[in-house]
Amino acid sequence: MIEPSLLAAYLAAGYRVDTVPPFVMRVGQPCPPLADLLRRHHCGSAAYLTAWNPRSAKLPAAQNIEAQSRLVQDVVASGCRWYDGVSNDPTGNWPQEPSVLVLGLARERARELARAYEQNAFLWSELDAQGEVAPALIVV
């Protein structure tokens, strides 16, 4: 279980993806730029992951940077196309967290990576029958 204040922070956050131009995803809200990106890459789904601050415990930057580097190595090894990103807490209670948007990664593999990096949750997005997408928060 995620405590209510953390869940509220996850739901309120903006999840930026560093494409050209960059765009921001929000949980449960349609995201036309993400839908366009998925269609452009002939992909039906994407996962947004981070390795920063495992179990929402704030760690020193050096530890977070090292963990994020390992996550990126795992993503590269998957062979999936990916983009850097940064999640942002609008209240300022949490520092920005570097993240990755991974196209075409299987949902179960995304869950495995989130668990491996001790994350409480990740974002999962799938194109629907109308070709639209709204990211969902998946608790691991």
C-alpha positions in Angstrom: 0.0 0.0 0.0 1.1 3.5 -0.8 0.3 6.1 1.9 -2.3 8.6 0.7 0.1 11.6 0.6 2.5 9.8 -1.6 -0.3 8.6 -3.9 -1.6 12.2 -4.1 2.0 13.3 -5.1 2.2 10.7 -7.8 -1.2 11.6 -9.2 -0.4 15.4 -9.1 3.1 15.1 -10.7 4.0 16.1 -14.2 6.0 13.5 -16.1 8.1 15.3 -18.8 9.4 13.4 -21.8 12.4 15.0 -23.6 11.4 14.7 -27.2 11.6 17.6 -29.6 9.5 19.4 -28.5 9.2 18.0 -25.0 5.8 17.2 -23.6 4.4 16.5 -20.1 2.2 13.6 -19.2 -0.3 13.5 -16.3 -1.9 10.4 -14.8 -5.3 9.7 -16.3 -5.3 12.6 -18.7 -5.2 12.2 -22.5 -1.8 12.9 -23.9 -1.9 13.5 -27.7 1.9 14.0 -28.0 2.4 10.5 -26.5 -0.1 9.0 -28.8 1.6 10.6 -31.7 5.0 9.3 -30.5 3.7 5.8 -30.2 2.1 5.8 -33.6 5.2 7.3 -35.2 7.3 4.4 -33.8 4.6 1.8 -34.6 4.3 1.0 -30.9 1.2 0.4 -28.8 2.5 1.0 -25.3 5.1 2.7 -23.2 6.3 2.6 -19.6 7.7 5.6 -17.7 10.2 4.5 -15.1 12.8 5.9 -12.6 15.3 4.5 -10.2 15.5 7.6 -8.0 14.5 7.5 -4.3 13.6 3.9 -3.9 10.4 3.4 -1.9 10.1 7.2 -1.8 13.0 7.5 0.6 15.1 10.5 -0.4 18.7 9.4 -1.2 21.8 11.4 -1.9 22.2 12.4 -5.5 25.2 10.2 -6.1 23.3 7.1 -5.2 20.3 8.1 -7.3 22.5 8.9 -10.3 24.2 5.5 -10.0 20.9 3.6 -9.8 19.5 5.6 -12.7 22.5 4.7 -14.8 21.9 1.0 -14.1 18.2 1.4 -15.1 19.3 3.0 -18.4 21.7 0.1 -19.0 18.8 -2.3 -18.5 16.6 -0.3 -20.8 19.3 -0.2 -23.5 19.7 -4.0 -23.1 16.0 -4.5 -23.8 16.5 -3.1 -27.3 13.5 -0.8 -26.9 13.5 2.8 -28.0 13.5 5.2 -25.1 13.6 8.9 -24.2 14.9 10.7 -21.1 12.4 12.5 -18.9 12.0 14.2 -15.6 9.1 13.9 -13.1 8.2 17.0 -11.3 6.2 17.5 -8.0 4.2 20.7 -8.4 4.2 21.3 -4.6 8.0 21.2 -4.5 8.0 18.7 -1.7 9.9 16.2 -3.8 12.9 17.0 -6.0 12.8 16.4 -9.7 13.5 12.8 -10.6 15.2 11.8 -13.9 13.2 9.1 -15.6 12.9 7.2 -18.9 9.9 6.6 -21.2 10.4 3.2 -22.8 8.4 2.4 -25.9 7.2 -1.2 -26.5 8.4 -2.6 -23.2 6.1 -5.4 -22.0 4.0 -4.4 -19.0 5.3 -7.3 -16.9 8.9 -6.3 -17.7 8.2 -2.7 -16.7 6.8 -4.1 -13.4 9.9 -6.2 -12.9 12.2 -3.2 -13.5 10.1 -1.1 -11.1 10.4 -3.8 -8.5 14.2 -4.3 -9.1 14.7 -0.6 -8.5 12.4 -0.6 -5.5 9.9 1.8 -6.9 6.3 2.0 -5.5 4.8 2.6 -8.9 5.4 3.4 -12.6 3.3 4.9 -15.4 1.9 2.6 -18.1 0.3 3.9 -21.3 -1.5 2.0 -24.1 -3.1 3.3 -27.2 -6.8 2.6 -27.1 -9.1 1.6 -30.0 -9.5 5.3 -30.9 -5.7 5.8 -31.0 -5.7 7.9 -27.8 -3.6 7.3 -24.7 -3.9 8.4 -21.0 -1.1 7.3 -18.7 -2.1 5.1 -15.8 -0.3 4.7 -12.4 0.6 1.1 -11.8 1.4 0.2 -8.2 3.9 -2.6 -7.9 
